[in-house]
Amino acid sequence: MMNLYNRYPVLDLHGFDRDYARIMINDFIMDCYQMRSEKAIIIHGIGSGILRKTTQEVLKKNRYVLDAKLDFFNPGETIVVLKEK
């Protein structure tokens, strides 16, 4: 099984509050889009779900995101599919 962390850019949101997470997610997605990455991984953890919910809300509004789904094998991370540049 291939390790996705070696292939795609990763943003780890552990320890961030929701406002800082919003900024970091948008900056990260824009950087990934500029680098022409086809996918990106955002680690938000499981916890109370605040960062997961924030991540999903931000990604739905981001113009560079084609799709975003929770990782089937790890619900503490979201796999983002980016639009082509």
DSSP file (Angstrom, degrees, kcal/mol; ACC not computed):
  #  RESIDUE AA STRUCTURE BP1 BP2  ACC     N-H-->O    O-->H-N    N-H-->O    O-->H-N    TCO  KAPPA ALPHA  PHI   PSI    X-CA   Y-CA   Z-CA
    1    1 A M              0   0    0      0, 0.0     2,-0.2     0, 0.0     0, 0.0   0.000 360.0 360.0 360.0 133.5    0.0    0.0    0.0
    2    2 A M        -     0   0    0      1,-0.1     2,-0.7     2,-0.0     3,-0.1  -0.537 360.0-125.3 -79.5 139.2    1.4    3.4   -1.0
    3    3 A N    >>  -     0   0    0     -2,-0.2     3,-1.3     1,-0.2     4,-0.5  -0.760  14.4-158.4 -84.7 114.0    1.9    6.0    1.7
    4    4 A L  H >> S+     0   0    0     -2,-0.7     4,-2.3     1,-0.3     3,-0.8   0.769  86.8  69.5 -64.2 -25.8    0.0    9.2    0.6
    5    5 A Y  H 34 S+     0   0    0      1,-0.3    -1,-0.3     2,-0.2     5,-0.1   0.769  98.3  50.4 -65.7 -24.6    2.1   11.3    2.9
    6    6 A N  H <4 S+     0   0    0     -3,-1.3    -1,-0.3     1,-0.1    -2,-0.2   0.683 116.4  40.3 -83.3 -18.5    5.1   10.7    0.6
    7    7 A R  H << S+     0   0    0     -3,-0.8    -2,-0.2    -4,-0.5    -3,-0.1   0.791 113.5  41.0-102.3 -32.8    3.2   11.7   -2.6
    8    8 A Y  S  < S-     0   0    0     -4,-2.3    32,-0.2    29,-0.1    -1,-0.1  -0.840  87.2 -94.7-121.9 154.2    1.1   14.7   -1.7
    9    9 A P        -     0   0    0      0, 0.0    32,-2.6     0, 0.0     2,-0.4  -0.363  42.0-152.3 -63.7 145.8    1.5   17.9    0.3
   10   10 A V  E     -a   41   0A   0     30,-0.2     2,-0.5    -5,-0.1    32,-0.2  -0.971  14.6-166.8-127.5 136.4    0.2   17.6    3.9
   11   11 A L  E     -a   42   0A   0     30,-2.4    32,-3.3    -2,-0.4     2,-0.6  -0.992  10.1-158.1-119.3 124.2   -1.1   20.2    6.3
   12   12 A D  E     -a   43   0A   0     -2,-0.5    32,-0.2    30,-0.2    30,-0.0  -0.910   9.2-175.9-104.8 117.5   -1.4   19.2   10.0
   13   13 A L    >   +     0   0    0     30,-3.3     3,-2.4    -2,-0.6    31,-0.1   0.362  32.8 137.3 -95.0   3.9   -3.9   21.4   11.9
   14   14 A H  T 3  S+     0   0    0     29,-0.3     3,-0.1     1,-0.3    31,-0.1  -0.286  75.8  15.6 -54.4 129.5   -3.3   19.8   15.4
   15   15 A G  T 3  S+     0   0    0      1,-0.3    -1,-0.3     0, 0.0     2,-0.2   0.348  97.8 122.6  89.3  -5.5   -3.2   22.6   18.0
   16   16 A F    <   -     0   0    0     -3,-2.4    -1,-0.3     4,-0.0     2,-0.2  -0.593  58.1-130.3 -86.5 149.3   -4.7   25.3   15.7
   17   17 A D     >  -     0   0    0     -2,-0.2     4,-2.5    -3,-0.1     5,-0.2  -0.506  34.3-100.6 -87.1 170.9   -7.8   27.2   16.7
   18   18 A R  H  > S+     0   0    0      1,-0.2     4,-1.9     2,-0.2     5,-0.1   0.851 119.4  50.8 -66.0 -35.0  -10.6   27.4   14.1
   19   19 A D  H  > S+     0   0    0      2,-0.2     4,-1.5     1,-0.2    -1,-0.2   0.929 113.9  43.5 -67.9 -44.9   -9.8   31.0   12.9
   20   20 A Y  H  > S+     0   0    0      1,-0.2     4,-2.6     2,-0.2    -2,-0.2   0.870 110.8  57.0 -67.6 -35.8   -6.1   30.2   12.3
   21   21 A A  H  X S+     0   0    0     -4,-2.5     4,-2.8     1,-0.2     5,-0.2   0.899 103.0  54.4 -61.2 -41.3   -7.0   26.9   10.7
   22   22 A R  H  X S+     0   0    0     -4,-1.9     4,-2.1     2,-0.2    -1,-0.2   0.930 111.2  44.6 -57.8 -46.6   -9.2   28.8    8.1
   23   23 A I  H  X S+     0   0    0     -4,-1.5     4,-2.4     1,-0.2     5,-0.2   0.939 114.7  48.1 -63.7 -47.5   -6.3   31.0    7.1
   24   24 A M  H  X S+     0   0    0     -4,-2.6     4,-2.7     1,-0.2    -2,-0.2   0.888 110.6  51.2 -63.0 -40.6   -3.8   28.1    7.0
   25   25 A I  H  X S+     0   0    0     -4,-2.8     4,-2.8     2,-0.2     5,-0.2   0.947 112.0  45.9 -63.1 -48.8   -6.2   25.9    4.9
   26   26 A N  H  X S+     0   0    0     -4,-2.1     4,-2.2    -5,-0.2    -2,-0.2   0.909 115.3  46.6 -62.8 -42.1   -6.8   28.6    2.3
   27   27 A D  H  X S+     0   0    0     -4,-2.4     4,-2.3    -5,-0.2    -1,-0.2   0.915 113.6  49.6 -64.0 -42.6   -3.0   29.4    2.1
   28   28 A F  H  X S+     0   0    0     -4,-2.7     4,-2.6    -5,-0.2    -2,-0.2   0.918 111.3  48.0 -62.3 -45.9   -2.1   25.7    1.8
   29   29 A I  H  X S+     0   0    0     -4,-2.8     4,-2.5     2,-0.2    -1,-0.2   0.907 111.4  50.4 -64.4 -41.7   -4.7   25.1   -0.9
   30   30 A M  H  X S+     0   0    0     -4,-2.2     4,-2.4    -5,-0.2    -1,-0.2   0.915 111.5  48.8 -63.0 -41.9   -3.5   28.1   -2.9
   31   31 A D  H  X S+     0   0    0     -4,-2.3     4,-2.0     2,-0.2    -2,-0.2   0.918 111.6  49.0 -62.6 -43.7    0.1   26.9   -2.6
   32   32 A C  H  <>S+     0   0    0     -4,-2.6     5,-2.6     2,-0.2    -2,-0.2   0.902 111.3  50.0 -62.8 -41.1   -0.8   23.4   -3.7
   33   33 A Y  H ><5S+     0   0    0     -4,-2.5     3,-1.4     1,-0.2    -1,-0.2   0.920 109.9  50.3 -62.7 -44.5   -2.7   24.8   -6.7
   34   34 A Q  H 3<5S+     0   0    0     -4,-2.4    -1,-0.2     1,-0.3    -2,-0.2   0.846 109.9  50.7 -62.8 -33.9    0.2   26.9   -7.7
   35   35 A M  T 3<5S-     0   0    0     -4,-2.0    -1,-0.3    -5,-0.2    -2,-0.2   0.429 114.0-122.0 -82.9   1.3    2.5   23.9   -7.4
   36   36 A R  T < 5 +     0   0    0     -3,-1.4     2,-0.3     1,-0.2    -3,-0.2   0.826  49.4 168.7  60.9  35.2    0.0   22.0   -9.7
   37   37 A S      < -     0   0    0     -5,-2.6    -1,-0.2     1,-0.1    45,-0.1  -0.590  30.9-150.9 -75.8 138.4   -0.5   19.3   -7.1
   38   38 A E  S    S+     0   0    0     -2,-0.3    44,-2.2     1,-0.1     2,-0.3   0.798  77.0  14.1 -81.8 -27.6   -3.5   17.0   -8.0
   39   39 A K  E     - B   0  81A   0     42,-0.2     2,-0.3   -32,-0.1    42,-0.2  -0.939  61.2-167.2-141.2 163.2   -4.3   16.2   -4.4
   40   40 A A  E     - B   0  80A   0     40,-2.0    40,-3.3    -2,-0.3     2,-0.4  -0.971  15.2-135.7-146.6 158.4   -3.5   17.4   -0.9
   41   41 A I  E     -aB  10  79A   0    -32,-2.6   -30,-2.4    -2,-0.3     2,-0.5  -0.969  11.2-166.6-121.8 131.4   -4.0   16.0    2.6
   42   42 A I  E     -aB  11  78A   0     36,-2.6    36,-2.9    -2,-0.4     2,-0.7  -0.973   8.4-155.8-117.4 120.1   -5.3   17.9    5.6
   43   43 A I  E     +aB  12  77A   0    -32,-3.3   -30,-3.3    -2,-0.5   -29,-0.3  -0.852  27.9 155.4 -96.1 117.4   -4.9   16.3    9.0
   44   44 A H        -     0   0    0     32,-2.0     7,-0.2    -2,-0.7    33,-0.2   0.484  42.3-133.7-117.8  -9.6   -7.4   17.7   11.4
   45   45 A G        -     0   0    0     31,-2.6    -1,-0.2     6,-0.1     7,-0.1  -0.117  17.7 -98.0  77.9 178.1   -7.7   14.9   13.9
   46   46 A I  S >  S+     0   0    0      5,-0.1     3,-1.0     6,-0.0     6,-0.2   0.865  73.7 120.4-101.3 -64.1  -10.9   13.4   15.3
   47   47 A G  T 3  S-     0   0    0      1,-0.2    -2,-0.1     2,-0.1    -3,-0.0   0.093  94.7 -24.8  38.8-136.0  -11.4   15.0   18.7
   48   48 A S  T 3  S-     0   0    0      1,-0.0    -1,-0.2     4,-0.0    -3,-0.1   0.525  89.0-113.4 -86.0  -6.5  -14.7   17.0   19.1
   49   49 A G  S <> S+     0   0    0     -3,-1.0     4,-2.5    -5,-0.1     5,-0.2   0.463  80.8 122.9  92.5   1.6  -14.9   17.6   15.3
   50   50 A I  H  > S+     0   0    0      1,-0.2     4,-2.4     2,-0.2     5,-0.2   0.941  79.2  41.5 -64.0 -47.2  -14.4   21.3   15.4
   51   51 A L  H  > S+     0   0    0     -7,-0.2     4,-2.6     2,-0.2    -1,-0.2   0.846 113.8  53.4 -70.4 -32.5  -11.4   21.3   13.0
   52   52 A R  H  > S+     0   0    0     -6,-0.2     4,-2.4     2,-0.2    -2,-0.2   0.942 112.0  44.8 -64.5 -46.3  -13.0   18.7   10.8
   53   53 A K  H  X S+     0   0    0     -4,-2.5     4,-2.4     2,-0.2    -2,-0.2   0.915 114.0  49.1 -64.1 -43.7  -16.1   20.8   10.4
   54   54 A T  H  X S+     0   0    0     -4,-2.4     4,-2.6    -5,-0.2     5,-0.2   0.919 110.5  51.7 -61.2 -44.1  -14.1   24.0    9.8
   55   55 A T  H  X S+     0   0    0     -4,-2.6     4,-2.5     1,-0.2    -2,-0.2   0.931 110.7  47.3 -58.7 -47.6  -12.0   22.2    7.2
   56   56 A Q  H  X S+     0   0    0     -4,-2.4     4,-1.9     1,-0.2    -1,-0.2   0.899 112.3  49.9 -62.8 -41.2  -15.1   21.0    5.3
   57   57 A E  H  X S+     0   0    0     -4,-2.4     4,-1.0     2,-0.2    -2,-0.2   0.923 113.0  46.0 -63.8 -44.5  -16.6   24.5    5.4
   58   58 A V  H >X S+     0   0    0     -4,-2.6     4,-0.9     1,-0.2     3,-0.5   0.920 112.2  50.3 -65.5 -43.7  -13.5   26.2    4.1
   59   59 A L  H 3< S+     0   0    0     -4,-2.5     3,-0.4     1,-0.2     6,-0.2   0.845 104.0  58.4 -66.8 -33.4  -12.9   23.6    1.4
   60   60 A K  H 3< S+     0   0    0     -4,-1.9    -1,-0.2     1,-0.2    -2,-0.2   0.830 112.3  41.2 -63.2 -31.0  -16.5   23.9    0.1
   61   61 A K  H << S+     0   0    0     -4,-1.0     2,-0.4    -3,-0.5    -1,-0.2   0.562  89.9 105.4 -93.5  -9.7  -16.0   27.6   -0.5
   62   62 A N    ><  -     0   0    0     -4,-0.9     3,-1.3    -3,-0.4    -4,-0.0  -0.594  61.7-149.1 -80.7 126.7  -12.4   27.4   -1.9
   63   63 A R  T 3  S+     0   0    0     -2,-0.4    -1,-0.1     1,-0.3    -4,-0.0   0.632  93.5  57.9 -71.0 -14.4  -12.4   28.0   -5.7
   64   64 A Y  T 3  S+     0   0    0     18,-0.1    19,-2.8    19,-0.0     2,-0.5   0.530  86.5  94.7 -91.1  -6.8   -9.4   25.7   -6.2
   65   65 A V  E <   +C   82   0A   0     -3,-1.3    17,-0.2    17,-0.2     3,-0.1  -0.754  42.2 176.6 -95.2 125.6  -11.0   22.6   -4.7
   66   66 A L  E    S-     0   0A   0     15,-2.8     2,-0.3    -2,-0.5    16,-0.2   0.841  72.9 -12.8 -87.4 -41.9  -12.8   20.1   -6.9
   67   67 A D  E     -C   81   0A   0     14,-1.8    14,-3.4     2,-0.0    -1,-0.4  -0.986  54.3-165.2-158.8 153.9  -13.7   17.6   -4.2
   68   68 A A  E     +C   80   0A   0     -2,-0.3     2,-0.3    12,-0.2    12,-0.2  -0.955  15.1 170.4-148.4 126.7  -12.9   16.9   -0.5
   69   69 A K  E     -C   79   0A   0     10,-2.2    10,-3.0    -2,-0.3     2,-0.1  -0.976  38.3-104.5-136.3 147.7  -13.6   13.7    1.3
   70   70 A L  E     -C   78   0A   0     -2,-0.3     2,-0.3     8,-0.2     8,-0.3  -0.478  49.9-101.0 -63.9 141.4  -12.7   12.2    4.7
   71   71 A D        -     0   0    0      6,-2.6     3,-0.4     3,-0.6     6,-0.2  -0.520  26.6-141.0 -65.1 127.1  -10.2    9.5    4.3
   72   72 A F  S    S+     0   0    0     -2,-0.3    -1,-0.2     1,-0.2    -2,-0.1   0.859 101.2  39.9 -58.9 -38.5  -12.1    6.1    4.5
   73   73 A F  S    S+     0   0    0      1,-0.3    -1,-0.2     2,-0.0    -2,-0.1   0.613 126.8  32.6 -89.8 -13.6   -9.3    4.5    6.5
   74   74 A N    >   -     0   0    0     -3,-0.4     3,-1.6     3,-0.2    -3,-0.6  -0.764  59.2-172.7-145.3  93.9   -8.5    7.6    8.7
   75   75 A P  T 3  S+     0   0    0      0, 0.0    -3,-0.1     0, 0.0    -1,-0.1   0.474  80.1  76.9 -69.2   1.7  -11.4    9.9    9.6
   76   76 A G  T 3  S+     0   0    0    -32,-0.1   -31,-2.6    -5,-0.1   -32,-2.0   0.325  95.4  52.5 -90.4   6.9   -8.9   12.3   11.2
   77   77 A E  E <   -B   43   0A   0     -3,-1.6    -6,-2.6   -34,-0.2     2,-0.4  -0.985  67.9-144.4-142.9 155.3   -7.8   13.5    7.8
   78   78 A T  E     -BC  42  70A   0    -36,-2.9   -36,-2.6    -2,-0.3     2,-0.6  -0.958  11.5-145.3-118.7 134.5   -9.4   14.9    4.6
   79   79 A I  E     -BC  41  69A   0    -10,-3.0   -10,-2.2    -2,-0.4     2,-0.5  -0.885  18.7-157.1-100.1 125.8   -8.1   14.2    1.1
   80   80 A V  E     -BC  40  68A   0    -40,-3.3   -40,-2.0    -2,-0.6     2,-0.6  -0.882   7.4-154.6-109.0 130.5   -8.6   17.2   -1.2
   81   81 A V  E     -BC  39  67A   0    -14,-3.4   -15,-2.8    -2,-0.5   -14,-1.8  -0.920  20.1-149.6-102.5 124.7   -8.7   16.9   -5.0
   82   82 A L  E     - C   0  65A   0    -44,-2.2   -17,-0.2    -2,-0.6     2,-0.1  -0.617  15.3-109.5 -96.9 152.5   -7.6   20.2   -6.6
   83   83 A K        -     0   0    0    -19,-2.8     2,-0.2    -2,-0.2    -1,-0.1  -0.384  43.0 -98.8 -70.1 155.5   -8.8   21.7   -9.9
   84   84 A E              0   0    0      1,-0.1    -1,-0.1    -2,-0.1   -51,-0.1  -0.538 360.0 360.0 -76.3 144.5   -6.3   21.7  -12.8
   85   85 A K              0   0    0     -2,-0.2    -1,-0.1   -52,-0.1    -2,-0.0   0.460 360.0 360.0 -81.0 360.0   -4.4   24.9  -13.4
